[in-house]
Amino acid sequence: METQAQGPRIDPREFFEKAPALFCVLDSDNRMYQPNGAWERVTGFSLEALEGMRLEDRLHPEDRDPTRRTSRISVEAQGAIVQETRFRCADDTYKWLEWTMRVVFERGLVFCCARSIEQPRRATITAARRLEAYLRRAPIAMIETEVGRGVVEWSTGAERIFGYTRSEALGRRLVDLIVAEPHHETVLDAAFAIRDGRIPSGRFGATENITKDGRTVVCEWHNAPLADEEGRVRGVLSIALDRTEIERERARAEESLARFELLMRGSKNGLWDYVPRDPTNPTDPEQPIFVSEGLTRLLGITAEEAPKSLRAWEGFVHPEDRERAARLFAEHIASRKAETYYEGRLLRGDGTYLWVASTFQSLWSESGELQRLASAIVDITERKDTEADLRDKLAVIERQAASIRELSTPILEVQEGVLCLPVVGVVDSGRAAEMMDAALGSVVDLQARFLIIDLTGVPVLDTSTADRLLAIARAASLVGAKTVITGLRPAVAQTVVTLGVAMGEVKTLRNLKDGLRYCLREAASR
């Protein structure tokens, strides 16, 4: 009868001592007890020196304040706490440790498991991951071939471009994978020439290749021979860039250029341009300009009414925009810019104005003389009207937001001289500032002697939120009001203790009723 195989039996104490993680126990004074052997290997301290050592004494000064540590805690009080701190080792150097701690409240102990996360190593790992991610996402194929072995390396980029997985490509001849059969001999001759040094390494050229699914792609190839330790060429490293879309764009651009004039005639936009008759004076006001048919339609004028010179064009610019338009035009010419964009208003034939976007495009000679200037005009009146409408709506939203902010920080006078600030949800820095302004203003205006901050509606409290609430309490005391905090949930209270938040002289009570009774009792005794 077969018996079920069992793994080796390991003494837990042996595992504790030989584990690579750093184990220990902290008491209520943050003294370290029962450290395992990993502490000696990482910090250089003996176990005897570590026994009873106060943790704060070995932390970096910037990490001793619990509120400044990078920490996380689960919503439940019994959850694990994760922190990162710098620990001063026996040789007085600091090492970054990541702590995972579980608090056992009934025993007043913290069970800790730490690990070293040295920054240089993290930086190296991060750099390696970035390089790996770049190579994985880069739009290039990296292929390595060896004599007699075929393909020995096939990158993720090669998989994307040619469709073959790495396992499908390894061991096969590259020409059999991606080269059309009529071109096999030509490519093989080129490969041998690269290996023999008859063709220099570098850019080989753009060729058509075949993918796994039969598509034709245009790739630009860069090749370099690979040599072993003895200098013998063992293979070729090839880098391919997919230029298929680039070639398609080139064809489309040539086609677009061929029909440019036809498109301009039927365009709803406009164009004016000129070639300087005097290159030394390209801004001559009497410089003749060409105005397209589309621009005359845009302005609602005839070809005879269209401006014929720079001076005449200036008359179509809105009086409030002329100075800015003239300045931008002069700067464009003086700085020899290739492009300048501005928005303004142009006069229509019926006396109205329309908003346009104008883009100056210039061609300059090598000597810096203007060869041609063109300005493309686009009607943006509808967009400007929409922007104005959106600005009006935004103003309404901002007014509504102000009203919402007022409702989110209500200050209630529950008794003469007693104010209550109920807090619900998350308290960020912006809301804390609004709460402080509202609380202090109400304390002064109503001459209140007590301010109750009720946290019944706060399910989770971290160090930053606690600090903001304590700041409100301290500020209230400066203007003559004593602060009482009520409604602390058990989980929130345990979190406050765990994170080391000092409540100072602020009175804390179980609920709002107890807080109100306390304030009335205190007021009666004065």
N, C-alpha and C positions, 0 to 999 in steps of 0.2 A: 504494500500500500504506500503510495507516494505521500510524502509530507511536504507541506508548503514551505518554501525557502524563506528564511528570515534574514534581514539585514544584520550587520554587526551591532552588538550591544555596546554603547558608548557611555561611559560614566559622565553624567552632566557636569561634574566638577572639572573633568578633563576638557570637555567642550568649552566651558566657561573660561578656562585658563588659556586655551590655545586658539580660541576664535579670533579672527582679525579685527572684529569690532571692539570698541572700548566700552566695557561695562562697568558701572559703579552705582552706588546708592547715595543719595543726598538726604541729610536730615533737615529739620526745620531751620537750622542755622546755615544751610548750604555747605555743610562740611561733607567731605567725600569719604566713603567707607566701602570696603570690599572691592577695590579696583582689581581688574584682571590683568593678566600679563601683557596684554596689548598696550596698556598705558606705558609700561617701561619701554617698549619698542618705539612708540610714537613720540613720547615726551622726554625720555631720558631720565626720568625720576625712578627711584626704586619704589617698590610697593610700600615699604615702611614709610618713606617720605610722603607718599600720597595719602596714606591712611590718616584721616582726620583733617586734611588740608582744606581750608576755606576756598571755595571755588572763585569767589570775587577777587581774592588776592592774586590769582594767576591770570585773570582775564585782562585783556587790553583795556586801558582806561576809558576808551570810547564805548566799550561794550558792557561796562559795569552797570550803567543805568538801564534797567529793564525796559524803559519806554523807548530806548534808542535801538534796541536789538531788532533784527529781522526775525519776526516770530509769527507763528500761526497757531491757532487753537480751535478745536472742534466746538460746535455749539453746546454740546453736552459737557458739563464740568469735568466728567471723568475721562474725556477724550485726551488723546496724546498731544503734547506740545512740541513743536519743531522750531528750533532756533539755530542761528549761525553766530558763532563767536570766535574770537582769536584767543588762543591759549598760549601763555608764556611757558616755554619748555625749560628744561634744566640748563641749557646753554643760552638762555635769555632771548632766543628767537621765538617768533610767534608763528603758530600754525592755525589755519582755519579749521574749525571743527563744526560739523553739523550734528546737533543734539536732537534725539528723539526721547521725550520724557513723558512718563505717565505718573500722575500724582495719585498717591494712595492716602486720602485724607484721614481715614480712620487710624492710620498708623503714623501720620505725620512724616511720610517718606516720599521721595521721588526716585523712581527707578529710571536709570539713564542708559541709553545706548548711543555712542557717538562714533563718528567716522571722520577721517581726515579728508578735507576737500581743498587742498592747496591750490591757490590761484594760478600759478604757472601751469599746473597740470590741467586745471579747468580751461585755461586759455588755449593750451595745446589741443585739448579735445574739441573745444569750440572751433578752433581754426581747421582742424581735420574734418569736422562735420561740415563746416562751410565749404571747404574745398570739395568734399564728396558731393554736397548738394549742388555746387556749381557745375561739376562735371556731369552730374545726373541731369541737370536742367539745361546745360549749355546746348545751343542748336548746332553742335558739330559732332561729327563721327570721328572717333579715334580707333584706328585699326592697326594691329601689329601682325605681320606675317613673317614666317621663317622658312628658309630653304628646306624643302622636303617635308615640312610639317603643316604648311598652309596657314590658315588664320589661327593665331594663338591668343589674341586679345580682341574683344569686340565690345565697345562701350555702349552705354544706354542710348547715347545719341545715334549710334549706328543702327540700333534696333528701331528707333523712331523713324529714321530717314529711309532705311531699306526694308524694314518689316521683318527681318530675320531675328529670332532670339539668339542670345549668346550661345546656347547649347546647339542650336541649328547651324551656326556659322563656324564654330571651332572645328579645326581639322580639315576644312574644305578650302579649295583654291578660290582666291578672291575673284578671279575672272569668271569662274563658274557661277558665282553668286550674283554679281551685279553688272557684268559686262555682256552686252549683246554679242552673240556668237560671231558675227562677221568681224568684230574688232578684237577678238581674243589674241591673235598673233601680235597685233600692234601694241597692245597693253603689256603682253609678256615681254616683248623686246624692250619696252621702256623700263619694266621692272628690273630686267637683267642689267640694263645700262646704268640704272641707279646703284645697284649692288656693286657693279664693276667700277663705278666712279666715272663712267663716260658721260653721264648727265649729272650736273651739280644738284645738290639737294635744294629744296625750296619749292616755289610755286611751279606746279606742273601744268596747270591750265584748267579750263572748264570743259567737262565732257558730259555726255549723256549717259546715264546709268539706268539699269532696270531694277525695279523693286520686286519683292516677293510676289506681290499681286499683279505684276505685269505693267505697272505704271512706269512712265519715263520721267526721270528727275534729272535736273542739271546740277552737277556738283563741281565746286572748285577744289582741286586737290593740291595738297602740300605734302611732299615726301622727303624722308631723310633716312639714310642707311643706319642700321644698328650694328655695332661691333661688340665683340666679347672682350675679355680682359687682355687677350693677346693681339687685339687689333683686327681680327678677322671678321668680315661682315657676315653676320648670321641672319639678317632679315631687314625689313623695311618698316618704318613707322609712317603711317599715312593719316593725315587729318583732312577730312572732307567737310566742306560747308555747303549746305543745300542752297543753291542759288535759283531754284525753280521759280519762286515768287518774284525774285529780283528780275529775272529775265522776262517774266510775264509783265511786270510793271514797266520795264523798258519798252516792250512792244506796245503796251497801252499808251505810254507817254508819247511815243512817236506817232501813234494814231491820233492822239489828242492834239498834238502840235499841227498835224496836217489839216485838221478841221477847225483850228482856233478862230480864224476870221469868221467862219460861218456861225460858230457858236456865239461870238460876240455880237453879231447882227441880231440874233434872236434872243439875246440875254435880256432879262429884266433889270440887270444892274448896269452900271455905267463905267466909262473909262475916259480919261483925258491924258494925253501924253505929249511930249515934245522932244526933239533933238536940238540941243543948243546951237543956234547959228553962230554964236561967239562963245567958244569953250571957256574963255577967260572971264565971261560975265554971264553965268548960267541963270542968274535971277533977274535978268533984264525985264522990266515991266512990260516992254513992248514985244517980248518973245512970243512968236506965234505958237499956238497950241492946237492939237487935234482933239475934238470932242466926238465921242462915239454916238451912234444912233440910239443906243440904249440909254445913254445919259440924257439926251434930249427928251426921250419919252419919260424918263424918271422925273425930269423937271417940268414937263408939260409945256415945252417950247418947241419951236420949229428950228430947222438947221440954220436958217438965216438969223434967228434970235440967239443962237448959241454964242458963248464968249469965244473970241478969236485970239485973245492974248492973255498973259498972266494978269495984267491990270484989269481986264474985263472980267476975268474969273473971280477976282477979289470982290467985285460988286455983287456976286451971287452969295457970298458968305454972310451969315447973320452978323449985324454990327457988334453984338456982344461977343462973337467968336473970332472976329477978324484979327485982333491982336495976338491971341494964342495961336491961331492957325499960321499967321505970318512968322511968329517966333519959332514954331516947330519946323516950318519949311526952311527957314534960314539956318537953324541948327542942323537939319538934315544935310543941307548942302555943305555947310562949313565943316562938319565932322565926317563928310564923305560916307554917310551911312548907306547901307544896302536897303534898309527898310525902316519906315516910321509909320506909326499908327495913331490916328486921333479920331475923335467923334465930335461932330458939330452939326449946325443947321444950315440948310441951303434954301435959297429963295426959289419958289416955283412961279410958273407963269401967271397963276391966278392970284399971286400976292401972298399966299400962305407959305409956311416953312415946313420942311420935313427933316427929320433927324437922319443923318447918314454916318456910316463908318468909312473913313478914307484911309487907304494904305498907300504910302509912297514907296515905289520900288525903283532902284537906280542901278545903272551900269556905269562903272568907272574904268577908265583906262589905267594902264600900269603907271603912267605918269601922274595919275590923280585927277584927270579931267573928266567931267561928266559927259558920258556918251549918249545916254537916254534916260529920261525920267517918265514914269507912268504912275498914275494914281487911279486905283480901283475904288469905285463908289458903290456902297451897298446901302439900301434903304433899311434903317433900323427903327423907324417910327413906331411900329407895333411893339417892338421890344421895349422901347423907352416908356410907352404907355403902360405896358405890363409892369415895368420896374416901379413906376410911380404908384400903380395900384398896390403892388406888393409892399412898398414903403408904408402906405396907409394902413394896410392890414397888419404889418409888423408893429406899427405904433399901437394898434388896438391890442395885439397880443401882449406887448410889453405892459400896457396898463392892466390887462387881465392877470398877467404874471405877478404884478405888484400886489394886486388884490389877493391872489392866492398865497403869496408870501405872508401877508398880514394874517390870513386865516390859519396858516401853518404855525404861527407863534402867538397863540392867544394868551393874554394876561388877564386872569380872572381875579376880581376882588371878592374873595369868599367870606370875608369878615372885615370890619373896619380895621385898617392897619395890617391886614394879612392878604398877601397876593399869592396866587397859585399859577405856576407855569407847567401845564401838562405837556409831556414830551412823547411823541409817537413816531416810531420809525427811526431811520438813520439820521445822525447828526453830523453833517460834514462841516468844513470850515466856513463856507458861506452861510449855511443855516445857523451855525453857532454865533456868528457875528450879528445876524439879524435878531436872534434870541437875546443876546446880550444888550443890544440897543433897546429892544422893546422892554426888557426887564428893568434895566437901569432907568429908562425914561419913566416907566410906571411907578417905580419906587420913589423917585424924586417928586413926580407930579402928585401922587396920592399920599406922600409922606408915610409910606408903609414901613413898619418895623420888622416884618417877617416876610420872607420869600420862600414858598414851598415849591421845590422842583420835583414833580411826580413822574417817576420812570416806569409806571405800570405798563405802558405801551412800548417799552424798549426790550425786545427779546434777547439781544446780544449787545454786549458792551466791550469794546476794545480799549486799549490804552489811550489812543488819540481822542476817542469820544469822551472818556472819563476826564481827561485833561481839559477838554473844552468846557465840560459842565462845571468842573472845579474852578475854572477861570471865571465863570459867571458868578459862582458863589463868592469868590474873593472880591470881585468887583462890587457885588452887592453890599458886602460888609463895609467897603470904603465909603459908600453913600448912606450908611446907617441902618442897613437891614440885615438881620440874621437869616442865614439860609438853612433850610431843612430839606433833606432829600428823602423821598418816600418811594415805596413801590419797587424796591430792589428785589428781583426774583432770586431764588436760591442759586440758579445757574449763573446769573450775572454776578452775584456776590462772590461766589467761588472763583469766577474769572478775575474779578478785581483783586482778590487775595493772591491768586496764582501769578498774575502779571505784576504784582508789587506796586499797585497804584495806592498812593498815600492819600487818604481822605481828609487828613488834617483835622481842623476843628469843626468841620461840617457835621451837623447832627443828622443821623440817618434813622428813620423809623420804618415800621413794617408797611404801613399803607397810608393813604391820604387822610383817613379818619383820625388815626393816631397823630399824624402831623398837625392837623387842625387843633386837636385837643391840646397838644403840646404848646402850640403858639398861643392859644387862649389862656392856658395856665401861666405861661411865662409873662404874658401881657398883664394878667391880673396881679401877679406878684411884684410888678414894678411900680 
